[in-house]
Amino acid sequence: MRADRLVALLLLLQNRGRMTAPELAAELEVSVRTVYRDIEALGASGVPVCADRGPAGGYRLMDGYRTRLTGLTGAEADALFFAGAPGPAKDLGLGAVLATARLKLTAALPEGLAARAQRVQECFHLDAPGWFREGEEVPYLEAVARAVWEQRVLRAHYRRWRGEVRRELHPLGLVLKGGIWYLVARADGDVRTYRVSRFLDVEVTTQGFERPDGFDLAASWDHSSRRLEGALLQGTARLRVSPRGLRLLPMLFGAVGVRAVEGAGPPGPDGWAEAVLEVETTAVAVGDLLRLGTEAEVLGPPPLREAVAGTVAELAGRYGGGAGPAAADAP
């Protein structure tokens, strides 16, 4: 581990020039004291590290010195697939490996291409989680990822909506969707999807397994996603929507909202138009449609319209009496 860190430190100085001990510590995610020890170790091994004192000081390599320690290890080469997603790489326990791989790659590039790669890094950033959502706690993600990579049977304690279960899984792949990690695995002969944050405990066994012939993770995920969408979207709602409501539909309902807007009828004299929106059960649809507020009216089907009207009437009764109990008791 220290050898990898020393290589990373050396490549940082080569790629970026003069850096202070605190800057190096932040990049390597170690203490400043550790940086001092590593600088001494580099010097003792014959690397010409120069220390410049003063406000503009720091550590740098002697002019003209360049290392050729730019060969990638297997783990570093694997980690490069996450070069555009440092957050997920860190979740998988590949953060330090990815950082070293990127430094080696930059050091191996000709000067012009290295500057171009740095420019790309400065201009583009991937932030996987959705807005206003904190990343989920996934304490077993690294163990699950190891089981996937090594093709090891995984014994798991999992929390479902209907209760807790224990499963013996053949982990086939991991998917990051909207900032949420999912495991695709075989269980009892079927390919199923598990939300990684719901694992209560996992054990990576020494027992291996064979992947199904021709299994395609991306195709499997696409198929299961479409199947889930088909199972959830059990009906449609006929709406009368304002111009602002039409703009809100894709924002609030994603692809379903886009389809509703694309299929909407021509606007009337007041600008409102009729649209058909795919919805889940009536209970779920009521809450979803109320997010449109006064920008939409549910025209049908009658049970859904009645359910929305009943909820609106209950809310009106609750808020129509003025201040609530807490406010009424205030002096």
C-alpha positions in Angstrom: 0.0 0.0 0.0 2.8 2.4 0.9 4.6 1.6 -2.4 1.5 2.6 -4.3 1.3 5.8 -2.4 4.9 6.7 -3.1 4.3 6.1 -6.8 1.2 8.4 -6.6 3.2 11.1 -4.8 6.0 10.9 -7.3 3.6 11.2 -10.2 1.8 14.1 -8.6 5.0 16.0 -8.4 5.9 15.1 -12.0 2.5 16.0 -13.5 1.7 19.1 -11.5 5.1 20.6 -10.5 5.6 22.2 -7.1 3.0 21.2 -4.5 2.9 21.9 -0.7 2.7 19.2 1.9 -1.0 20.0 2.7 -1.9 19.9 -1.0 -0.2 16.5 -1.3 -1.9 15.2 1.8 -5.3 16.3 0.5 -4.7 14.5 -2.9 -3.4 11.3 -1.2 -6.0 11.4 1.6 -3.3 11.0 4.3 -1.9 13.3 7.0 0.8 15.9 6.4 3.1 14.0 8.7 2.7 11.0 6.4 3.6 13.2 3.4 6.9 14.3 5.2 7.8 10.6 5.8 7.0 9.7 2.2 9.1 12.6 0.9 12.0 11.3 3.0 11.5 7.8 1.6 11.6 9.1 -2.0 14.8 11.0 -1.3 16.4 7.9 0.3 15.5 5.8 -2.8 17.3 8.3 -5.1 14.5 10.4 -6.4 15.7 14.0 -6.5 12.9 15.8 -4.6 13.7 19.5 -3.9 12.1 21.4 -1.0 11.6 25.2 -1.7 11.0 27.3 1.4 9.0 30.4 1.8 5.3 31.5 1.0 5.6 30.2 -2.6 7.5 27.1 -1.5 6.7 23.4 -1.6 8.1 20.2 -3.0 9.2 19.6 -6.6 11.3 17.2 -8.7 14.7 18.4 -9.9 14.4 20.0 -13.3 14.6 17.4 -16.1 13.8 14.4 -13.9 11.0 12.2 -15.1 10.0 8.7 -13.8 9.0 5.9 -16.1 6.9 4.1 -13.5 3.8 4.5 -15.6 2.8 0.9 -16.2 -0.7 0.1 -15.1 -1.4 -2.8 -12.7 -4.4 -5.0 -13.5 -6.5 -3.3 -10.8 -5.6 0.2 -12.1 -6.5 -0.8 -15.6 -9.9 -2.1 -14.4 -10.4 1.2 -12.4 -10.0 3.3 -15.5 -13.5 2.3 -16.6 -14.7 4.6 -13.7 -12.5 7.5 -14.8 -15.6 9.7 -15.3 -17.3 8.6 -12.1 -14.9 9.1 -9.2 -17.7 9.0 -6.6 -19.0 5.5 -7.6 -15.3 4.3 -7.9 -14.8 5.4 -4.3 -18.0 3.6 -3.2 -16.6 0.4 -4.8 -13.3 0.8 -2.9 -11.4 1.8 -6.1 -10.8 5.5 -5.3 -7.1 5.3 -4.5 -6.5 2.8 -7.3 -8.3 5.0 -9.8 -6.3 8.1 -8.7 -3.0 6.3 -9.2 -4.1 4.9 -12.6 -5.0 8.4 -13.8 -1.7 9.8 -12.6 0.2 7.1 -14.4 -1.9 7.6 -17.6 -1.2 11.4 -17.5 2.5 10.8 -16.9 2.7 8.5 -19.9 1.0 10.9 -22.3 2.9 13.4 -24.5 2.9 16.9 -23.2 0.2 18.2 -25.6 -2.2 15.3 -24.9 -1.6 15.5 -21.2 -2.7 19.1 -21.2 -5.7 18.2 -23.3 -6.7 15.5 -20.8 -6.3 17.9 -17.9 -8.6 20.3 -19.8 -11.3 17.7 -20.2 -11.1 17.0 -16.5 -11.5 20.7 -15.7 -14.5 21.0 -18.0 -16.6 17.9 -17.3 -17.9 16.4 -14.1 -20.3 13.6 -13.4 -22.6 13.8 -10.3 -24.6 10.6 -10.2 -27.2 11.2 -7.4 -30.5 13.0 -8.2 -31.2 16.5 -7.0 -32.0 17.0 -3.3 -31.1 13.4 -2.5 -28.3 12.3 -0.3 -26.4 9.2 -1.4 -27.6 6.0 0.3 -25.5 4.2 2.9 -24.2 1.1 1.3 -21.9 -0.5 3.9 -21.7 -3.8 2.0 -21.1 -2.4 -1.5 -17.4 -3.2 -1.5 -18.0 -6.8 -0.5 -20.8 -7.2 -3.0 -18.5 -5.8 -5.7 -15.8 -8.2 -4.8 -18.2 -11.2 -5.0 -19.2 -10.0 -8.5 -15.7 -9.6 -9.7 -14.4 -12.9 -8.3 -17.6 -14.8 -9.2 -18.1 -15.9 -5.6 -21.4 -17.1 -4.1 -22.8 -14.5 -1.8 -24.9 -15.3 1.3 -27.1 -12.4 2.0 -29.6 -11.2 4.6 -31.9 -8.8 2.8 -34.8 -6.5 3.8 -37.7 -6.6 1.4 -41.0 -4.7 1.7 -42.7 -7.8 2.9 -40.1 -8.7 5.5 -36.5 -10.0 5.8 -35.1 -13.0 3.8 -31.9 -14.9 3.5 -30.7 -15.8 0.1 -27.7 -17.5 -1.6 -26.9 -15.4 -4.6 -24.8 -15.7 -7.7 -23.9 -12.0 -8.2 -23.8 -11.2 -11.9 -23.3 -7.4 -11.9 -23.8 -4.0 -10.3 -25.8 -1.1 -11.7 -25.8 2.5 -10.6 -29.2 4.1 -11.4 -30.1 7.6 -10.3 -27.5 7.5 -7.5 -28.8 4.1 -6.2 -26.8 0.9 -6.4 -28.5 -2.3 -7.5 -27.2 -5.9 -7.6 -28.3 -8.2 -10.4 -28.0 -11.8 -9.3 -29.3 -15.3 -9.8 -31.3 -16.8 -6.9 -33.2 -20.0 -7.1 -32.6 -20.2 -10.8 -34.1 -16.7 -11.6 -32.3 -13.5 -12.3 -33.4 -10.9 -9.8 -32.5 -7.3 -8.8 -31.6 -6.3 -5.2 -31.1 -2.8 -3.8 -27.7 -2.8 -2.2 -28.6 -0.4 0.6 -31.2 -3.0 1.8 -28.6 -5.7 2.5 -28.4 -6.2 6.3 -25.4 -8.6 6.2 -23.4 -10.3 3.5 -20.8 -13.1 3.4 -18.6 -13.6 0.4 -18.0 -17.3 0.3 -15.1 -19.2 -1.2 -17.5 -21.1 -3.5 -17.4 -20.1 -7.1 -20.2 -20.3 -9.7 -20.6 -20.2 -13.5 -22.1 -17.2 -15.2 -25.0 -18.0 -17.5 -23.9 -18.4 -21.1 -24.4 -15.2 -23.1 -25.6 -13.1 -20.1 -25.6 -9.4 -20.9 -25.8 -7.1 -17.9 -27.0 -4.1 -19.8 -29.7 -6.0 -21.7 -30.8 -7.7 -18.5 -31.2 -4.4 -16.7 -33.1 -2.9 -19.6 -35.5 -5.8 -19.7 -36.1 -5.8 -15.9 -36.6 -2.0 -16.0 -39.2 -2.2 -18.7 -40.9 -5.1 -16.9 -41.0 -3.1 -13.6 -42.4 -0.1 -15.4 -45.1 -2.2 -17.0 -46.0 -3.8 -13.6 -46.2 -0.4 -11.9 -48.1 1.6 -14.6 -51.4 -0.1 -14.3 -53.7 2.6 -15.8 -54.0 6.0 -17.4 -55.3 9.4 -16.2 -57.0 11.8 -18.6 -56.0 15.3 -17.7 -56.7 18.9 -18.6 -53.4 20.7 -18.2 -52.4 24.3 -18.3 -49.3 25.5 -20.3 -47.3 25.5 -17.2 -48.6 22.1 -16.3 -47.4 20.7 -19.6 -43.9 22.0 -18.8 -44.1 20.4 -15.4 -45.1 16.9 -16.7 -41.6 15.9 -17.9 -40.0 17.4 -14.8 -42.3 15.5 -12.4 -42.9 12.2 -14.2 -39.8 11.7 -16.4 -40.3 9.6 -19.6 -44.0 9.1 -18.7 -44.5 12.8 -18.6 -42.7 13.3 -21.9 -45.0 10.7 -23.6 -48.0 12.6 -22.2 -46.8 15.9 -23.6 -46.0 14.4 -27.0 -49.5 12.9 -27.2 -51.3 15.9 -25.9 -54.1 17.5 -27.9 -54.1 21.0 -29.3 -54.5 23.8 -26.7 -57.9 25.5 -26.4 -58.5 29.2 -26.4 -57.3 29.4 -22.7 -54.1 27.5 -23.6 -55.1 24.4 -21.7 -54.8 21.0 -23.4 -55.9 17.4 -22.8 -53.3 14.8 -22.2 -53.2 11.1 -21.1 -50.7 10.2 -18.4 -49.7 6.6 -17.4 -50.2 6.1 -13.7 -49.8 3.5 -11.0 -52.6 2.4 -8.6 -55.3 5.0 -7.7 -53.8 5.6 -4.3 -50.3 6.3 -5.7 -51.7 8.3 -8.7 -53.6 10.7 -6.4 -50.5 11.8 -4.6 -48.6 12.0 -7.8 -51.2 14.1 -9.6 -51.6 16.5 -6.7 -48.0 17.6 -7.3 -49.4 19.4 -10.3 -51.5 21.6 -8.0 -53.8 23.9 -9.8 -52.1 23.4 -13.1 -54.1 20.3 -13.9 -57.6 18.8 -13.6 -58.3 15.1 -13.6 -61.1 14.4 -16.1 -61.1 10.6 -15.8 -61.4 7.8 -15.2 -64.3 8.5 -12.7 -62.8 6.6 -9.8 -59.5 8.5 -10.0 -61.3 11.8 -10.4 -63.5 11.0 -7.3 -60.4 10.0 -5.3 -58.6 13.3 -6.2 -61.7 15.3 -5.4 -62.1 13.5 -2.0 -58.5 14.2 -1.1 -58.8 17.9 -2.1 -62.0 18.2 -0.1 -60.3 16.7 3.0 -57.4 19.1 2.6 -59.7 22.1 2.2 -61.6 21.1 5.4 -58.3 20.7 7.3 -56.9 24.1 6.2 -60.1 26.0 5.7 -60.7 26.6 9.4 -57.8 29.1 9.8 -54.9 28.5 12.1 -54.2 25.0 13.4 -54.2 23.9 17.0 -50.6 24.9 17.7 -51.1 28.4 16.2 -54.5 28.8 18.0 -52.9 28.2 21.4 -50.1 30.7 20.8 -50.3 34.0 22.8 
